[in-house]
Amino acid sequence: MYGTIRTAAYEPDPAYGPLPESLHVMRLGTELHAALTDLHDHARHHNGRPARLPVRQLNSLLRALAPGVVATGRDADAAADNPWLYGSEPVPAEVVGPLVGTWAAGLLRVREDDDTDDADVRALELEDRLLERLDTVVAELPPWETEEVDLTEATVSPGGTAVPARRTFGLLPEWLAHRLAARPFHALGSGIRFRVVSREGGAELVSWPPQAHQHRKQTWYYSALITIAVHTVPFAERFRVHVSTSIRRWATSLAVQPRDLRGSTVLLDVPLPWPDGPDRSRRLVENSLGYDHALGHLVWRRHSPAVLLPDLDIVRRYPKAAELFSAPETWLGGRDGIAAGIVYSPALGPHSVAPGLMPKERSLLDAWVEEGLRPMLRRVPDLGRVTRRNTPSLLLRSARAGQRETREEALSLGRRSALAGVLDGAPLDVELLWQTPETRDALIAALPPLLGLPPGRGARGEGETWRWQTGGVDIRVRARPAGPLADALRLPGDRRPPRALRFADAVAARCDLVSRCLTPRPDGPGVALVEIRGREGFKKFPDSDPKHALRIACARQGRLSQFITVPAEAEEALSHRARWAWLDILRQLGAISPPEHRVGAGIPGDLQYAALWLVRHTRKGPTRCPVRRLVAVRVRPGEGTVHGWDAERAEWVPYDRLLRLLASEESEAPSAVFAEARAGGTYQEAVGRRRSAYETERQIRTLLYQFRDRPTLLLADLGNLRQCWPRLRNGSLVRDMLGFGTDRDQRLTVYGPDLRLVLTRDGNGREEVPEWYAHDGAGKVGFSQGVWGPARPDNRVFASTTDVPHTATLPKGLMKLVPVTSHGTAPRKAAWNPVYLELTVLGCLSEKALADAGRQEETADSPAEWATLTHQLRLHDDYPPLSRPLPLHLARLAGEYVLPLAAPSPRPAESGGDGGR
């Protein structure tokens, strides 16, 4: 067992001091900003809506083809005097000018491609005048200014958290990436070089050219991927630079039709078109490739610089979208000095190279990074264990057959007791709607051992029924063919209404069908277990997957719903999937409880758990209907109950009822709102007016007062809630205090005398938490489960890590980037990296909190104990380690039932006479 974990996180070294860099800065300037804005407004048909310049494509073009440009500033398009370009040297106007002019001409090309009536003679004359004005302005670009920039500039919040300068988030990762790219990575005889890829909020390093792996008479390509991002940690006075390592795979065998390609990232390696500059930059240019249904062919997406490259360099032949799609391997190897790689995603088909890196290889890359960042940045100190009590009271696994059987008997008895408590004497009615007899048989066979039931009895044929009555449970399973219930949805053919309204019409038709086939369950618990085709089976027609429609329809009949996909031919995992389907049904019924914790006497015996989760759907969501819905879940281990908050009735209801209520809710958005969103503004603006952060915060405050009756551990996820609760952002946090809106912070004990609040955070798709590996200090690395933190009694921020599942047996020294002879198949092995969960004990009964509340005589909490309790909630006998504590896991999964449907606009009253015809 390892006693230390190391994170791939770095911070400014105070011994080095500030990191001043003399950079050259260019601003858009008033004249250039005005000229570009007028041109952009004309290209957008003068629709009168305020909009910022779409400089994303221009910035990407400048970073790629203007040698010396280090980074582009944030919000440069919002105001003329904001920094726009940061350069290591003044880039000549002969380089910047053509790039700006080519991009501006591209704006008009987008407009001219539109089939509108505006492209008349007067419009063309106006365009000529606008372009002449732009040529005049570009001929005298704003001057470069020299500015001393501290790349580590930051302040400290009142709560003691570092607040980096806004430009640090973009500038520092770019600067570090270029510094690292200047050195090759040497390990075990390798010599891997990297290129820089700019991205929102950070930078990437991609090893180039890609490596090749031969398998099944085909060549598969992959690269090392290093991601660099700046983040903060609550109550840490220095910000962190997180460096993540992984594998980037390249698609060369595309098992997808062009019309099914919604969007794929493409990286271009192109020469610089300037005669006196270097041959190439250290960058790869990011683009997006997708199918345009209006044009009927593949195109470069609007923000892709690849659209403009042929205009800048008329000598070379750049790949067209369709050419790259038809011959990806040819372009990946390079053609006439130009190379292009399609970044692989599972939607493109199978890939023989598996994702992820094992700890040994990540530690080698991490050491290389550490060497390259010295002496400006230093590694964050390693974390040690804060407790030996890392697991709750779990049933131990054993390899011996007898002990395995004893464990399964105990687990089945516990599940049956939990289910009996939820049912409370009522029968459980399950409608099993199957498409293949193999799935039906697997599901019927999986239930008895899961609950310790005798084998069920039932006839083979349509409408057969199995029934079990034992141990306080009464379960009836009626199995019959799914028939048209599981068919694809058919959206109305009239495409004029918004997609959300057309989807709502299709759902209404499916609800009518379900109401004729399933018996309503107004009182007792009911479940519909439906076999449907996988996602691939509905890919031909968008929104044809019936899963969400069936979930809504079943909820209206008083039933929960669970789905299992049609098995592949001779599938071995069917029995495993059938078992998980029943486990998920038990979870939806609320027949689940966390194991007894083993933290110690510092945790109150009557403690309850609560969790908050905000469900956010956009117009691209499951029902094409935008919504924000706060979900609250309460778990009382001593009572074995799970409840959810019914905001409309202001009461706690059983978890299964909460799910059905969520699926039955309708959207407040009529068709007029969708029409406004399409014609006037963005979806975020339309929804923001109705679902403001103030309303969500009001709901949270109401919920907090529901926890005053007993000790409560409240769990919330930072990445999920901070958009609607801005005072949860790291820079606003203060120990043992809560803030809402513009009000002053209040003590947590004001909301509940025995309330504790723990905030969780994972990577959130942005590397918000660092990668990690355990080590023994002597070169041995691996994984280790536990709660980790610095050796300080006042520490509030901890790390929760879990071990790999017992089924994962890959050697931790597996090497993919530098395959050794003994690991010739290493690129085909998937690397499992357990989730690092950051735990911030924001509020507890600390000595200061007790003193402020006049309760000095009470024993103060240990933050480490509450972090340990939260960690133990990730562990359960029925599941592999959860990515979040169980109450938060239940709150998040409740979001699967948040499926609002668009309501039609009220019809105007019909008038008499001809107007009524």
Buried (B, 14 or more C-beta within 10 A) or exposed (E): EBBBBBBBBBBBBEEEEBBEBEBBBBBBBEBBBBBBBBBBBBBBEEEEEEBEBBBBBBBBBBBBBBBBBBBBBBEBBEEBEBBBBBBBEBBBBEBBBBBBBBBBBBBBEEBBEEEEEEBEEEBEEBBEEBBEBBEEBBEEBBEBEEEEBBBBBBEEBEBBBBBBBEBBBBBBBBBBBBEBBEEEBEBEEBEBBBBBBBBEEBBBBBBBBBBBBEEEEEBBBBBBBBBBBBBBBBBBBBBBBBBBBBBBBBBBBBEBEBEEBEEBBBBBBBBBBBEEBEEEBBBBBBBBBBBEEEEEEBBBBBBBBBBBBEBBBEEBEBBBBEBBBBEBBBBBBEBEEBBBBBBBBEBBEEBBBBBBBBBBBBBBBBEBBBEBBEEBBBBBEBBEBBBEBBBBEBBEEEEEEEEEEEBBEEBBEBBBBBBBBBBEEEBBBBBBBBBBEBBBBBBBBBBBBBBBBEEBEBEEEEEBBBEBEEBEBBBBBBBBBBEEBBBBBBBEEEEEBBBBBBBBBBBEBBBEBBEEBBEEBEEBBBBBBBBBBEEEEBBEEEBBBBBBBBBBBBBBBBBBBBBBBBBEEEBEEBBEBBBBBBBBBBBBBBBBBBBEBBBEEBBEEEBBBBBBBBBBBEBEBBBBBBBBBBBBBBBBBEEBBBBBBBBEEEEBBBBBBBBBBBBBBBBBBBBEBBBEBEEEBEBEEBBBEBBEBEEBBEBBBEBBEBBEEEBBBBBBBBBBBBBBBBBBBBBBBBBBBBBBEEEEBEBBBEBBEBBBBBBBBBBEEBBBBBBBBBBEEEEBBBBBBBBBBBEEEEBBBBBBBBBBEEEEEBEBBBBBBBBEEEBEEBBBBEBBBBBBBBBBBBBBBBEEBBEBBEEEEEEBBBBBBBBBBBBBBBBBBBBBBBBBBBBBBBBBBBBBBBBBBBBEBEEEEEEEEEEEE
